[in-house]
């Protein structure tokens, strides 16, 4: 099929020493027009229309964050990482610490408002429910790069609820201020902060999360102590305002110091429903549901039971 031919030059390529023989000429193909590029709105990069298939759009949408510079592995320590863990401790101090101190208010509300304890406990119960429920969505908002706006709005609602609680004189006012407004504000701070801390650690993640979560104990000791000490001296309105003035600088410092490390992930479901197909996750969620179902009976009613015991002994 190939036979050797004369060299055209001494420096000719060895491939040119062979020529094709008895091979029919290939059919002529029509020239292909060049494809005009266009800017992809998801990545702001030029892409080609011929590649604009459904699969391409899906893959591009789910990898929109790939245009960002890789931040590298978590530092797993250092000044910045441990600062984030400490600020998380302060955030949990003002959110879960305040929630855990509701037992100090329970006895006072029963006496001041004249409602049964079951009615009063609804305020604290709704506050805890909203903290968890709102966290379902604010955690995803943090992934989308909205940590600072979400945290700022949550801080505003938390402080608004606290200071409106100091002005409340009726049950419905207390329910709206301390139950709903403060609960939503706490939920907008809690989950994003915990998610942010976990991005800074690998092997020390357990310790960092423990440092942040221990803010519940710190607030659970400080806030009830302040209420017990200040309530008979300066009254209910100013006692609540003192708590609000403690939360205000802590929240502002946390807003300025907390810093996201990972680039935003714009795509993805709002709620990861596929997680409920994993039996370990479902069992964990169900177990925690029953734990919190029974946990706050003691937290809310221990102070009230102490008051009843004192009256009984008298």
C-alpha positions as CSV (number, residue, x, y, z in Angstrom):
1,X,0.0,0.0,0.0
2,X,2.9,2.3,0.6
3,X,6.1,2.4,-1.4
4,X,9.3,4.2,-0.9
5,X,9.9,7.4,-2.9
6,X,12.8,9.6,-3.6
7,X,13.8,12.0,-0.8
8,X,13.0,15.6,-1.6
9,X,15.9,16.8,0.4
10,X,18.6,15.3,2.5
11,X,17.0,16.7,5.7
12,X,13.5,15.5,4.9
13,X,11.5,13.7,7.6
14,X,11.4,9.9,7.5
15,X,7.6,10.1,7.2
16,X,8.0,11.9,3.9
17,X,9.8,8.8,2.4
18,X,6.5,7.0,2.1
19,X,3.6,8.0,0.0
20,X,0.1,6.7,-0.1
21,X,-0.9,4.6,-3.2
22,X,-4.2,3.3,-4.5
23,X,-6.2,5.0,-1.9
24,X,-9.3,6.8,-2.9
25,X,-9.4,10.5,-2.0
26,X,-11.5,11.2,1.0
27,X,-14.8,13.0,0.3
28,X,-14.7,16.7,0.8
29,X,-16.5,18.0,3.9
30,X,-18.3,21.2,4.2
31,X,-16.4,23.8,6.3
32,X,-17.6,24.2,9.8
33,X,-18.6,27.6,11.0
34,X,-16.8,28.7,14.1
35,X,-18.9,28.7,17.3
36,X,-19.4,32.1,18.8
37,X,-18.7,32.2,22.5
38,X,-20.9,33.8,25.1
39,X,-20.6,34.6,28.7
40,X,-22.1,32.1,31.1
41,X,-24.2,33.9,33.7
42,X,-23.3,31.4,36.4
43,X,-19.5,31.6,36.2
44,X,-18.9,34.8,34.2
45,X,-16.6,32.9,31.9
46,X,-16.9,32.6,28.1
47,X,-18.5,29.3,27.1
48,X,-19.6,27.9,23.8
49,X,-23.2,27.4,22.6
50,X,-22.5,23.9,21.4
51,X,-21.8,22.9,25.0
52,X,-25.0,24.4,26.4
53,X,-26.8,21.2,27.1
54,X,-28.9,20.3,30.1
55,X,-26.1,18.3,31.7
56,X,-23.7,21.2,31.1
57,X,-26.0,23.6,32.8
58,X,-26.5,21.3,35.8
59,X,-22.8,20.6,36.2
60,X,-22.0,24.3,35.8
61,X,-24.6,25.3,38.4
62,X,-23.3,22.8,40.9
63,X,-19.7,23.8,40.4
64,X,-20.2,27.6,40.3
65,X,-17.9,27.9,43.2
66,X,-15.0,26.3,41.3
67,X,-14.1,29.7,39.9
68,X,-13.0,30.7,43.4
69,X,-9.5,30.3,44.6
70,X,-9.1,27.2,46.7
71,X,-8.7,28.3,50.3
72,X,-6.6,25.3,51.1
73,X,-7.0,22.9,54.0
74,X,-8.3,24.1,57.4
75,X,-5.6,25.7,59.5
76,X,-6.6,23.4,62.5
77,X,-5.2,25.8,64.9
78,X,-3.5,29.2,65.1
79,X,-4.6,32.6,66.4
80,X,-7.4,33.1,63.8
81,X,-8.9,29.6,64.2
82,X,-9.0,29.7,68.0
83,X,-10.3,33.2,67.9
84,X,-13.3,31.9,65.9
85,X,-13.8,29.2,68.5
86,X,-13.7,31.7,71.4
87,X,-16.2,34.1,69.6
88,X,-18.4,31.1,69.1
89,X,-18.4,30.6,72.8
90,X,-19.6,34.2,73.3
91,X,-22.4,33.7,70.7
92,X,-23.6,30.6,72.4
93,X,-23.3,32.5,75.7
94,X,-25.8,35.1,74.5
95,X,-28.1,32.7,72.7
96,X,-28.3,29.3,74.5
97,X,-27.2,30.8,77.8
98,X,-30.1,33.2,77.7
99,X,-32.5,30.4,76.7
100,X,-31.2,28.2,79.5
101,X,-31.9,30.9,82.1
102,X,-35.6,31.0,81.4
103,X,-36.3,29.1,84.6
104,X,-35.3,32.2,86.5
105,X,-38.1,34.1,84.7
106,X,-40.7,31.3,85.0
107,X,-41.5,31.8,88.6
108,X,-41.6,35.6,88.3
109,X,-44.0,35.5,85.3
110,X,-46.3,33.1,87.1
111,X,-46.6,35.5,90.0
112,X,-46.6,38.8,88.1
113,X,-48.9,37.8,85.3
114,X,-51.2,35.5,87.1
115,X,-51.1,32.8,84.4
116,X,-50.6,29.1,85.2
117,X,-47.1,27.6,84.8
118,X,-48.1,25.7,81.6
119,X,-49.0,29.0,79.9
120,X,-45.8,30.7,80.9
121,X,-43.6,27.7,79.8
122,X,-45.0,28.2,76.2
123,X,-42.9,31.3,75.9
124,X,-39.6,29.5,76.6
125,X,-40.7,26.5,74.6
126,X,-41.5,28.5,71.5
127,X,-38.2,30.3,71.9
128,X,-36.3,27.0,71.8
129,X,-38.4,25.7,68.9
130,X,-37.6,28.8,66.7
131,X,-34.0,28.6,67.6
132,X,-33.8,25.1,66.1
133,X,-36.3,25.7,63.3
134,X,-34.7,28.9,61.9
135,X,-31.3,27.2,62.1
136,X,-32.5,24.8,59.4
137,X,-32.5,27.6,56.9
138,X,-29.8,30.0,58.2
139,X,-27.2,27.2,58.1
140,X,-27.7,27.0,54.3
141,X,-27.7,30.8,54.0
142,X,-24.2,30.7,55.6
143,X,-23.1,28.2,52.9
144,X,-24.3,30.7,50.3
145,X,-22.0,33.4,51.6
146,X,-24.7,35.3,53.6
147,X,-23.1,34.8,57.1
148,X,-22.7,38.5,57.9
149,X,-26.1,39.7,56.8
150,X,-27.9,36.8,58.5
151,X,-25.9,37.3,61.7
152,X,-26.5,41.1,61.8
153,X,-30.3,40.6,61.3
154,X,-30.3,37.9,64.0
155,X,-28.4,40.2,66.4
156,X,-30.9,43.0,65.8
157,X,-33.9,40.7,66.4
158,X,-32.4,39.3,69.5
159,X,-31.8,42.7,71.1
160,X,-35.1,44.0,69.9
161,X,-36.8,41.0,71.6
162,X,-34.8,41.5,74.8
163,X,-35.6,45.2,75.1
164,X,-39.2,44.8,74.2
165,X,-39.4,42.1,76.9
166,X,-38.4,44.8,79.4
167,X,-41.5,46.8,78.3
168,X,-43.9,43.9,78.4
169,X,-46.7,43.9,80.9
170,X,-49.1,41.4,79.4
171,X,-48.7,37.7,78.4
172,X,-49.2,38.3,74.7
173,X,-46.5,41.0,74.7
174,X,-44.1,38.7,76.5
175,X,-44.9,35.8,74.0
176,X,-44.2,38.0,71.0
177,X,-41.0,39.6,72.4
178,X,-39.2,36.9,74.3
179,X,-40.8,33.9,72.6
180,X,-40.9,34.8,68.9
181,X,-38.6,37.7,68.3
182,X,-35.8,36.6,70.5
183,X,-36.2,33.0,69.3
184,X,-35.8,34.0,65.7
185,X,-32.8,36.2,66.4
186,X,-31.1,33.4,68.3
187,X,-31.7,30.9,65.5
188,X,-30.1,33.3,63.0
189,X,-26.9,33.4,65.0
190,X,-26.6,29.9,66.4
191,X,-26.3,27.6,63.3
192,X,-24.2,29.9,61.1
193,X,-21.7,30.4,63.9
194,X,-21.3,26.7,64.6
195,X,-21.0,25.9,60.9
196,X,-18.3,28.6,60.5
197,X,-16.2,27.2,63.4
198,X,-16.1,23.7,61.9
199,X,-14.5,25.0,58.7
200,X,-11.3,26.0,60.6
201,X,-10.5,22.7,62.2
202,X,-9.9,19.0,61.3
203,X,-8.3,17.0,64.1
204,X,-9.1,19.7,66.8
205,X,-12.7,20.2,65.6
206,X,-14.2,18.4,68.6
207,X,-12.3,20.7,71.0
208,X,-13.3,23.8,69.1
209,X,-16.9,22.8,69.1
210,X,-16.8,22.0,72.8
211,X,-15.3,25.4,73.5
212,X,-18.1,27.1,71.7
213,X,-20.9,24.9,73.1
214,X,-19.7,25.5,76.7
215,X,-21.0,29.0,76.3
216,X,-24.4,27.5,77.3
217,X,-23.0,26.7,80.7
218,X,-21.4,30.1,81.0
219,X,-24.6,31.9,80.2
220,X,-26.7,29.5,82.2
221,X,-24.7,30.5,85.3
222,X,-24.4,34.2,84.7
223,X,-27.9,35.2,83.5
224,X,-29.9,33.5,86.3
225,X,-27.5,34.9,88.9
226,X,-28.0,38.4,87.5
227,X,-31.7,38.0,87.5
228,X,-31.8,36.7,91.1
229,X,-29.6,39.6,92.3
230,X,-31.0,42.5,90.3
231,X,-34.7,41.7,90.2
232,X,-35.5,42.6,93.8
233,X,-33.3,45.7,93.6
234,X,-34.0,47.4,90.3
235,X,-37.1,45.7,89.2
236,X,-38.0,43.6,86.1
237,X,-37.6,46.2,83.3
238,X,-34.1,47.3,84.2
239,X,-33.0,43.7,85.0
240,X,-33.9,42.7,81.4
241,X,-32.2,45.8,80.0
242,X,-29.0,45.0,81.9
243,X,-29.0,41.6,80.2
244,X,-29.6,43.3,76.8
245,X,-26.7,45.7,77.4
246,X,-24.4,42.7,78.1
247,X,-25.5,41.1,74.8
248,X,-25.1,44.2,72.8
249,X,-21.2,44.6,72.9
250,X,-20.7,40.8,72.7
251,X,-22.8,40.6,69.6
252,X,-21.1,43.6,67.9
253,X,-17.7,42.2,68.6
254,X,-18.7,38.8,67.3
255,X,-20.1,40.3,64.1
256,X,-16.8,42.1,63.5
257,X,-14.4,39.2,64.4
258,X,-16.2,36.1,63.0
259,X,-14.9,35.5,59.4
260,X,-15.9,33.0,56.8
261,X,-13.1,30.9,55.4
262,X,-14.7,29.0,52.5
263,X,-16.1,30.5,49.3
264,X,-19.9,30.7,49.0
265,X,-21.8,27.7,47.6
266,X,-24.6,29.3,45.7
267,X,-26.3,26.1,44.4
268,X,-27.8,23.2,46.4
269,X,-31.1,22.5,48.1
270,X,-32.4,24.6,50.9
271,X,-33.0,21.5,53.0
272,X,-31.0,18.3,52.3
273,X,-33.9,15.9,52.4
274,X,-31.8,13.0,51.1
275,X,-30.1,13.0,54.6
276,X,-33.3,11.5,56.0
277,X,-32.6,8.3,53.9
278,X,-29.6,7.6,56.1
279,X,-30.6,5.5,59.2
280,X,-27.8,6.7,61.5
281,X,-28.9,10.3,60.9
282,X,-32.6,9.6,61.4
283,X,-31.9,7.8,64.6
284,X,-29.7,10.6,65.9
285,X,-32.3,13.2,65.1
286,X,-35.1,11.2,66.7
287,X,-33.0,10.6,69.8
288,X,-32.2,14.3,70.2
289,X,-35.9,15.1,69.7
290,X,-36.8,13.0,72.8
291,X,-33.7,14.3,74.7
292,X,-34.8,18.0,74.3
293,X,-38.4,17.0,74.9
294,X,-37.6,16.0,78.5
295,X,-34.6,18.2,79.2
296,X,-36.2,21.6,79.9
297,X,-38.8,20.3,82.3
298,X,-36.1,20.6,85.0
299,X,-34.6,23.7,83.6
300,X,-37.9,25.6,83.6
301,X,-39.6,24.3,86.6
302,X,-36.8,23.9,89.2
303,X,-37.0,27.5,90.3
304,X,-40.8,27.4,90.5
305,X,-40.7,24.1,92.5
306,X,-38.3,25.8,94.9
307,X,-40.7,28.7,95.4
308,X,-43.6,26.3,96.1
309,X,-41.4,24.3,98.5
310,X,-40.6,27.5,100.4
311,X,-44.3,28.5,100.7
312,X,-45.1,24.9,101.9
313,X,-42.5,25.0,104.7
314,X,-43.7,28.4,105.8
